[in-house]
Amino acid sequence: MTKVLVIGGGIAGYSAALSARRDGADVTVVARAPGATALYAGGMEVIDDLDAVLAGQPHHPFSRLGLDGVRLATELDNAIQSLTLALGKDGLKLEGSWRKRGLYADIHGLARPANVVPASVAPGELRALSGRRVAVVGVKQVGEYDAGSTAQALKELHGIEAFPEEVSIPDLPISASLTDLYGRRAPQVRARSATIAYPPGLTSLPPDSFELLASPPSPHGWRLQQAISLGSVTAQVTSFETSAGRIVSARAGERTFRADAFILATGLHIGGGLKGGRVTSEPLLRLGVFHGGEPVRSVGTRLQHLQYLDPAEELRSGLSTDKGLHPLDEDGNPPYANLFAAGAVLGGYEYAGPCGFGVPILTGWLAGTWAAKVNRVTTR
Ligand SMILES: Cc1cc2nc3c(=O)[nH]c(=O)nc-3n(C[C@H](O)[C@H](O)[C@H](O)COP(=O)(O)OP(=O)(O)OC[C@H]3O[C@@H](n4cnc5c(N)ncnc54)[C@H](O)[C@@H]3O)c2cc1C
């Protein structure tokens, strides 16, 4: 049986472990701590327009796979279906598909697009709320969120007949924050014949109600992180033993993890997969970090200028991979035949954009599939 070590406990690592196990591998997931996945707002953006990405973004991780649109669509179907099924079993029900995008309101009433959302968020799709009355629940003791402003924004920005309804939860601490609501039962409201919009984090929502999306710290992210962390080992990988173009083992404190294949799903800066500084670097294996197809070391002041104009530009820097998701060194060669990379540690796409979850889910899924076969197939 092929042994696979996944380094990273975010959505990319989870997706990789899922597919590697499906393909018969013996998988261990090692994670230092929660990363960006635990902060997501509650709406998974998978992809907006796959054909446009393949035609116009040559450095996008999907384009670099060298697969045609039909094959990618099939893999996305497989990955999203398996993820939905597995998370359902791990206690988190999801709804949606990568083929369709909806719009969901956050706690400020602003709309955010998403393909896949928790079942508790799904009834709040904004177009589906058109023509319905929506009661936005405010909690007297929570000062950092104003249901009146949220209802106003739903009305003005999205034409929804929304109104605030304030409730009291007397046992909350003084000046409670939204996070104090986490895990509490949703309070009853008086509004009749209205859909009810709750701030995120409450449980046992009544019928015809939904949760708003969150800003960090996010109850949606925390729930997802709890579901995907089941069974992972808490440890920080600090070094690897390598031999003849292969990784032999990963070292984490006193522990050594031997495997046939290794998947780097260490995330971007928040996860710890990349290290900022004058020149962004990959801290574990000194892999190449690229921006727009060029090693960041050689982009120099042009990248600083781009970042000055738009700080999000830095988030496009990351590892680059060959068609088999093997990460490249600065010269553009894959130094290790049994190493794969997946998720936000990859560059070439808009991190906080329409593939925020799509890149980690699909690259994780494929990396897991290919890692499980590493002893049978070494190149694609
Ligand atoms: C505030 C915020 C809000 C977001 N909201 C959304 C949203 O609403 N919708 C959307 O689609 N996208 C959103 N994104 C983007 C999305 O959350 C990320 O792209 C995605 O979660 C990345 O997943 P990942 O598994 O690649 O990385 P991460 O979730 O960051 O996981 C990386 C993992 O690697 C581990 N790790 C790193 N180095 C080591 C090591 N040496 N040893 C062991 N473990 C290690 C970390 O501890 C962590 O477990 C948001 C991002 C942020 C920051």
The ligand as an SDF file (V2000), in Angstrom:
LIG
                    3D

 53 58  0  0  0  0  0  0  0  0999 V2000
   -9.6210   36.0930    6.0060 C   0  0  0  0  0  0  0  0  0  0  0  0
   -9.8220   35.1920    4.8060 C   0  0  0  0  0  0  0  0  0  0  0  0
  -11.1120   34.9870    4.3430 C   0  0  0  0  0  0  0  0  0  0  0  0
  -11.3130   34.1470    3.2210 C   0  0  0  0  0  0  0  0  0  0  0  0
  -12.5930   33.9600    2.7930 N   0  0  0  0  0  0  0  0  0  0  0  0
  -12.8060   33.1570    1.7350 C   0  0  0  0  0  0  0  0  0  0  0  0
  -14.1330   32.9040    1.3080 C   0  0  0  0  0  0  0  0  0  0  0  0
  -15.1040   33.3550    1.8810 O   0  0  0  0  0  0  0  0  0  0  0  0
  -14.3040   32.1140    0.2100 N   0  0  0  0  0  0  0  0  0  0  0  0
  -13.2520   31.5490   -0.4600 C   0  0  0  0  0  0  0  0  0  0  0  0
  -13.4830   30.8270   -1.4380 O   0  0  0  0  0  0  0  0  0  0  0  0
  -11.9700   31.7520   -0.0580 N   0  0  0  0  0  0  0  0  0  0  0  0
  -11.7290   32.5310    1.0190 C   0  0  0  0  0  0  0  0  0  0  0  0
  -10.4380   32.7440    1.4500 N   0  0  0  0  0  0  0  0  0  0  0  0
   -9.3410   32.0100    0.7850 C   0  0  0  0  0  0  0  0  0  0  0  0
   -9.3130   30.5570    1.3240 C   0  0  0  0  0  0  0  0  0  0  0  0
   -9.6730   30.5590    2.6830 O   0  0  0  0  0  0  0  0  0  0  0  0
   -7.9420   29.9260    1.1690 C   0  0  0  0  0  0  0  0  0  0  0  0
   -7.5040   30.0340   -0.1520 O   0  0  0  0  0  0  0  0  0  0  0  0
   -7.9360   28.4350    1.5200 C   0  0  0  0  0  0  0  0  0  0  0  0
   -8.5390   28.2090    2.7640 O   0  0  0  0  0  0  0  0  0  0  0  0
   -6.5150   27.9080    1.5040 C   0  0  0  0  0  0  0  0  0  0  0  0
   -6.5250   26.5570    1.9120 O   0  0  0  0  0  0  0  0  0  0  0  0
   -5.1640   25.7500    2.0690 P   0  0  0  0  0  0  0  0  0  0  0  0
   -5.5260   24.4130    2.5890 O   0  0  0  0  0  0  0  0  0  0  0  0
   -4.3840   25.8310    0.8230 O   0  0  0  0  0  0  0  0  0  0  0  0
   -4.3150   26.5640    3.1630 O   0  0  0  0  0  0  0  0  0  0  0  0
   -4.5620   26.7720    4.7460 P   0  0  0  0  0  0  0  0  0  0  0  0
   -5.9890   26.6570    5.1060 O   0  0  0  0  0  0  0  0  0  0  0  0
   -3.8590   28.0400    5.1050 O   0  0  0  0  0  0  0  0  0  0  0  0
   -3.8340   25.5330    5.4120 O   0  0  0  0  0  0  0  0  0  0  0  0
   -2.4330   25.4270    5.4780 C   0  0  0  0  0  0  0  0  0  0  0  0
   -2.1170   24.3720    6.5120 C   0  0  0  0  0  0  0  0  0  0  0  0
   -0.7300   24.0340    6.4310 O   0  0  0  0  0  0  0  0  0  0  0  0
   -0.2210   23.9400    7.7600 C   0  0  0  0  0  0  0  0  0  0  0  0
    1.2350   24.0880    7.7100 N   0  0  0  0  0  0  0  0  0  0  0  0
    1.9740   25.0670    7.1250 C   0  0  0  0  0  0  0  0  0  0  0  0
    3.2870   24.8060    7.2940 N   0  0  0  0  0  0  0  0  0  0  0  0
    3.3620   23.6530    8.0180 C   0  0  0  0  0  0  0  0  0  0  0  0
    4.4340   22.8830    8.5060 C   0  0  0  0  0  0  0  0  0  0  0  0
    5.7110   23.2400    8.3230 N   0  0  0  0  0  0  0  0  0  0  0  0
    4.1740   21.7460    9.2130 N   0  0  0  0  0  0  0  0  0  0  0  0
    2.8880   21.3550    9.4290 C   0  0  0  0  0  0  0  0  0  0  0  0
    1.8210   22.0570    8.9610 N   0  0  0  0  0  0  0  0  0  0  0  0
    2.0590   23.1850    8.2740 C   0  0  0  0  0  0  0  0  0  0  0  0
   -0.9390   25.0580    8.4920 C   0  0  0  0  0  0  0  0  0  0  0  0
   -0.7970   24.9090    9.8790 O   0  0  0  0  0  0  0  0  0  0  0  0
   -2.3670   24.8170    7.9580 C   0  0  0  0  0  0  0  0  0  0  0  0
   -2.9620   23.7420    8.6590 O   0  0  0  0  0  0  0  0  0  0  0  0
  -10.2070   33.5480    2.5680 C   0  0  0  0  0  0  0  0  0  0  0  0
   -8.9080   33.7620    3.0510 C   0  0  0  0  0  0  0  0  0  0  0  0
   -8.7200   34.5670    4.1670 C   0  0  0  0  0  0  0  0  0  0  0  0
   -7.3230   34.7800    4.6720 C   0  0  0  0  0  0  0  0  0  0  0  0
  1  2  1  0
  2  3  1  0
  2 52  2  0
  3  4  2  0
  4  5  1  0
  4 50  1  0
  5  6  2  0
  6  7  1  0
  6 13  1  0
  7  8  2  0
  7  9  1  0
  9 10  1  0
 10 11  2  0
 10 12  1  0
 12 13  2  0
 13 14  1  0
 14 15  1  0
 14 50  1  0
 15 16  1  0
 16 17  1  0
 16 18  1  0
 18 19  1  0
 18 20  1  0
 20 21  1  0
 20 22  1  0
 22 23  1  0
 23 24  1  0
 24 25  2  0
 24 26  1  0
 24 27  1  0
 27 28  1  0
 28 29  2  0
 28 30  1  0
 28 31  1  0
 31 32  1  0
 32 33  1  0
 33 34  1  0
 33 48  1  0
 34 35  1  0
 35 36  1  0
 35 46  1  0
 36 37  1  0
 36 45  1  0
 37 38  2  0
 38 39  1  0
 39 40  1  0
 39 45  2  0
 40 41  1  0
 40 42  2  0
 42 43  1  0
 43 44  2  0
 44 45  1  0
 46 47  1  0
 46 48  1  0
 48 49  1  0
 50 51  2  0
 51 52  1  0
 52 53  1  0
M  END
$$$$
